[in-house]
Amino acid sequence: MKNFSLEEETLRRILKEVLEEFFDPETSLELRPEMEEKLRQSLKEKQECRLLSFEEVFK
């Protein structure tokens, strides 16, 4: 078994939490529908010259 430092374990846990929050675990890493819609809206507004903040997209 590979030994990981505490920092590596923390980073792995954080990555796992992010993936589970934003991606549907039942599929091959497809965005959750609500996240996909927020990103679409952000892109649409970007084209209209209004950028959403990172917090607005991922809240």
VMD Tcl script that builds the backbone (N, CA, C; Angstrom):
set m [mol new atoms 177]
animate dup $m
set s [atomselect $m all]
$s set {name element resname resid chain x y z} {
  {N N MET 1 A 0.839 -1.181 0.000}
  {CA C MET 1 A 0.000 0.000 0.000}
  {C C MET 1 A 0.886 1.248 0.000}
  {N N LYS 2 A 0.489 2.223 -0.778}
  {CA C LYS 2 A 1.265 3.450 -0.909}
  {C C LYS 2 A 1.018 4.360 0.294}
  {N N ASN 3 A 2.072 4.947 0.813}
  {CA C ASN 3 A 1.936 5.887 1.927}
  {C C ASN 3 A 1.743 7.297 1.384}
  {N N PHE 4 A 0.740 7.969 1.906}
  {CA C PHE 4 A 0.467 9.340 1.496}
  {C C PHE 4 A 0.662 10.260 2.683}
  {N N SER 5 A 1.165 11.427 2.392}
  {CA C SER 5 A 1.298 12.409 3.461}
  {C C SER 5 A -0.085 12.949 3.816}
  {N N LEU 6 A -0.162 13.598 4.947}
  {CA C LEU 6 A -1.420 14.199 5.376}
  {C C LEU 6 A -1.904 15.206 4.334}
  {N N GLU 7 A -0.984 15.968 3.766}
  {CA C GLU 7 A -1.346 16.953 2.750}
  {C C GLU 7 A -1.950 16.262 1.532}
  {N N GLU 8 A -1.347 15.175 1.086}
  {CA C GLU 8 A -1.888 14.437 -0.059}
  {C C GLU 8 A -3.274 13.893 0.244}
  {N N GLU 9 A -3.451 13.364 1.427}
  {CA C GLU 9 A -4.760 12.834 1.822}
  {C C GLU 9 A -5.805 13.946 1.857}
  {N N THR 10 A -5.419 15.097 2.363}
  {CA C THR 10 A -6.339 16.230 2.411}
  {C C THR 10 A -6.722 16.657 1.002}
  {N N LEU 11 A -5.744 16.749 0.122}
  {CA C LEU 11 A -6.024 17.123 -1.264}
  {C C LEU 11 A -6.911 16.093 -1.954}
  {N N ARG 12 A -6.662 14.824 -1.699}
  {CA C ARG 12 A -7.503 13.768 -2.278}
  {C C ARG 12 A -8.941 13.874 -1.778}
  {N N ARG 13 A -9.108 14.143 -0.498}
  {CA C ARG 13 A -10.450 14.272 0.080}
  {C C ARG 13 A -11.186 15.466 -0.519}
  {N N ILE 14 A -10.475 16.585 -0.643}
  {CA C ILE 14 A -11.074 17.787 -1.222}
  {C C ILE 14 A -11.474 17.531 -2.667}
  {N N LEU 15 A -10.599 16.920 -3.433}
  {CA C LEU 15 A -10.909 16.620 -4.829}
  {C C LEU 15 A -12.128 15.712 -4.930}
  {N N LYS 16 A -12.181 14.707 -4.093}
  {CA C LYS 16 A -13.320 13.786 -4.089}
  {C C LYS 16 A -14.612 14.536 -3.785}
  {N N GLU 17 A -14.585 15.422 -2.797}
  {CA C GLU 17 A -15.776 16.196 -2.441}
  {C C GLU 17 A -16.217 17.100 -3.588}
  {N N VAL 18 A -15.257 17.741 -4.245}
  {CA C VAL 18 A -15.587 18.615 -5.373}
  {C C VAL 18 A -16.203 17.802 -6.506}
  {N N LEU 19 A -15.582 16.685 -6.827}
  {CA C LEU 19 A -16.117 15.845 -7.901}
  {C C LEU 19 A -17.527 15.368 -7.588}
  {N N GLU 20 A -17.754 14.967 -6.349}
  {CA C GLU 20 A -19.082 14.487 -5.968}
  {C C GLU 20 A -20.119 15.604 -5.981}
  {N N GLU 21 A -19.702 16.818 -5.666}
  {CA C GLU 21 A -20.647 17.929 -5.625}
  {C C GLU 21 A -21.061 18.380 -7.021}
  {N N PHE 22 A -20.099 18.453 -7.944}
  {CA C PHE 22 A -20.381 19.028 -9.249}
  {C C PHE 22 A -20.667 18.010 -10.341}
  {N N PHE 23 A -20.273 16.766 -10.137}
  {CA C PHE 23 A -20.456 15.761 -11.171}
  {C C PHE 23 A -21.360 14.650 -10.682}
  {N N ASP 24 A -22.105 14.088 -11.603}
  {CA C ASP 24 A -23.032 13.008 -11.293}
  {C C ASP 24 A -22.252 11.703 -11.181}
  {N N PRO 25 A -22.234 11.070 -10.013}
  {CA C PRO 25 A -21.442 9.849 -9.835}
  {C C PRO 25 A -21.982 8.650 -10.615}
  {N N GLU 26 A -23.231 8.728 -11.078}
  {CA C GLU 26 A -23.822 7.625 -11.837}
  {C C GLU 26 A -23.357 7.613 -13.292}
  {N N THR 27 A -22.735 8.672 -13.736}
  {CA C THR 27 A -22.287 8.764 -15.129}
  {C C THR 27 A -20.771 8.898 -15.162}
  {N N SER 28 A -20.251 8.963 -16.337}
  {CA C SER 28 A -18.795 9.105 -16.479}
  {C C SER 28 A -18.405 10.581 -16.406}
  {N N LEU 29 A -18.522 11.117 -15.227}
  {CA C LEU 29 A -18.138 12.498 -14.922}
  {C C LEU 29 A -18.870 13.549 -15.758}
  {N N GLU 30 A -20.157 13.330 -15.980}
  {CA C GLU 30 A -20.968 14.369 -16.595}
  {C C GLU 30 A -21.355 15.360 -15.509}
  {N N LEU 31 A -21.461 16.605 -15.906}
  {CA C LEU 31 A -21.877 17.619 -14.938}
  {C C LEU 31 A -23.292 17.332 -14.462}
  {N N ARG 32 A -23.544 17.657 -13.224}
  {CA C ARG 32 A -24.915 17.563 -12.723}
  {C C ARG 32 A -25.757 18.559 -13.532}
  {N N PRO 33 A -27.008 18.228 -13.793}
  {CA C PRO 33 A -27.847 19.116 -14.622}
  {C C PRO 33 A -27.900 20.557 -14.124}
  {N N GLU 34 A -27.987 20.753 -12.805}
  {CA C GLU 34 A -28.067 22.123 -12.293}
  {C C GLU 34 A -26.762 22.890 -12.520}
  {N N MET 35 A -25.629 22.193 -12.461}
  {CA C MET 35 A -24.344 22.855 -12.714}
  {C C MET 35 A -24.198 23.172 -14.201}
  {N N GLU 36 A -24.646 22.251 -15.032}
  {CA C GLU 36 A -24.592 22.474 -16.477}
  {C C GLU 36 A -25.428 23.701 -16.854}
  {N N GLU 37 A -26.603 23.823 -16.261}
  {CA C GLU 37 A -27.468 24.970 -16.542}
  {C C GLU 37 A -26.826 26.276 -16.075}
  {N N LYS 38 A -26.209 26.282 -14.914}
  {CA C LYS 38 A -25.537 27.495 -14.431}
  {C C LYS 38 A -24.388 27.887 -15.358}
  {N N LEU 39 A -23.652 26.903 -15.838}
  {CA C LEU 39 A -22.552 27.203 -16.761}
  {C C LEU 39 A -23.083 27.723 -18.096}
  {N N ARG 40 A -24.164 27.132 -18.577}
  {CA C ARG 40 A -24.779 27.627 -19.817}
  {C C ARG 40 A -25.213 29.080 -19.658}
  {N N GLN 41 A -25.853 29.359 -18.530}
  {CA C GLN 41 A -26.307 30.723 -18.262}
  {C C GLN 41 A -25.115 31.676 -18.203}
  {N N SER 42 A -24.047 31.248 -17.583}
  {CA C SER 42 A -22.851 32.076 -17.494}
  {C C SER 42 A -22.283 32.367 -18.882}
  {N N LEU 43 A -22.239 31.342 -19.730}
  {CA C LEU 43 A -21.733 31.540 -21.091}
  {C C LEU 43 A -22.633 32.479 -21.884}
  {N N LYS 44 A -23.923 32.310 -21.732}
  {CA C LYS 44 A -24.875 33.188 -22.424}
  {C C LYS 44 A -24.680 34.631 -21.977}
  {N N GLU 45 A -24.553 34.828 -20.675}
  {CA C GLU 45 A -24.367 36.180 -20.163}
  {C C GLU 45 A -23.005 36.747 -20.552}
  {N N LYS 46 A -22.032 35.875 -20.672}
  {CA C LYS 46 A -20.710 36.330 -21.123}
  {C C LYS 46 A -20.819 36.875 -22.544}
  {N N GLN 47 A -21.571 36.180 -23.367}
  {CA C GLN 47 A -21.774 36.655 -24.733}
  {C C GLN 47 A -22.509 37.988 -24.741}
  {N N GLU 48 A -23.301 38.217 -23.714}
  {CA C GLU 48 A -24.022 39.483 -23.583}
  {C C GLU 48 A -23.206 40.496 -22.777}
  {N N CYS 49 A -21.944 40.192 -22.551}
  {CA C CYS 49 A -20.995 41.070 -21.854}
  {C C CYS 49 A -21.284 41.218 -20.364}
  {N N ARG 50 A -21.858 40.215 -19.756}
  {CA C ARG 50 A -22.016 40.223 -18.298}
  {C C ARG 50 A -21.465 38.909 -17.767}
  {N N LEU 51 A -20.376 38.991 -17.057}
  {CA C LEU 51 A -19.756 37.798 -16.495}
  {C C LEU 51 A -20.306 37.514 -15.106}
  {N N LEU 52 A -20.589 36.239 -14.856}
  {CA C LEU 52 A -20.940 35.832 -13.500}
  {C C LEU 52 A -19.650 35.574 -12.739}
  {N N SER 53 A -19.671 35.873 -11.480}
  {CA C SER 53 A -18.504 35.562 -10.669}
  {C C SER 53 A -18.436 34.058 -10.437}
  {N N PHE 54 A -17.281 33.588 -10.044}
  {CA C PHE 54 A -17.095 32.173 -9.722}
  {C C PHE 54 A -18.100 31.743 -8.658}
  {N N GLU 55 A -18.311 32.597 -7.666}
  {CA C GLU 55 A -19.240 32.281 -6.582}
  {C C GLU 55 A -20.667 32.150 -7.090}
  {N N GLU 56 A -21.055 32.995 -8.049}
  {CA C GLU 56 A -22.406 32.912 -8.599}
  {C C GLU 56 A -22.617 31.608 -9.365}
  {N N VAL 57 A -21.614 31.179 -10.079}
  {CA C VAL 57 A -21.731 29.953 -10.865}
  {C C VAL 57 A -21.786 28.738 -9.960}
  {N N PHE 58 A -20.968 28.692 -8.939}
  {CA C PHE 58 A -20.831 27.490 -8.124}
  {C C PHE 58 A -21.453 27.597 -6.735}
  {N N LYS 59 A -22.511 28.388 -6.606}
  {CA C LYS 59 A -23.170 28.442 -5.289}
  {C C LYS 59 A -24.354 27.517 -5.243}
}
mol reanalyze $m
mol bondsrecalc $m
mol representation Tube
mol addrep $m
